[in-house]
Amino acid sequence: MSDLKKCWNCGEKYHPTRSDQKYCCKWCRLEDYSDRKKAVREVEKESMTKCPHCGSEEYYVKTRIYGKCDHYRRFDGKETDNSGMHDNLTYVDGTIAYCAECKKRLFRLEEEC
């Protein structure tokens, strides 16, 4: 049984069907690929100073806003106090950062406690 190989991801022994096979199954291959890709994204996010696609130095996060507000107006057209307009609104920030110029997805923000 010397033809058994050890899976790079889970360590299980398996019979390879190809000479370059490193994983025992499709799921181990995908799981290992996903873990490596996530680790690369974390390193890229830490060192990111601009968009890797277009070079923009700004990014944005999509925010959902819920609620109703009262917008006060005057009959003569002059401005009136609307400082409490946003008091009854709920803001829910997204978790994905997008480039401000090319609109491409850049990285996932860490959730704040």
Summary of the structure (lengths in Angstrom):
residues: 113
radius of gyration: 25.6
end to end distance: 51.9
largest distance: 92.8
contacts: 212
relative contact order: 0.16
helix: 19%
strand: 23%
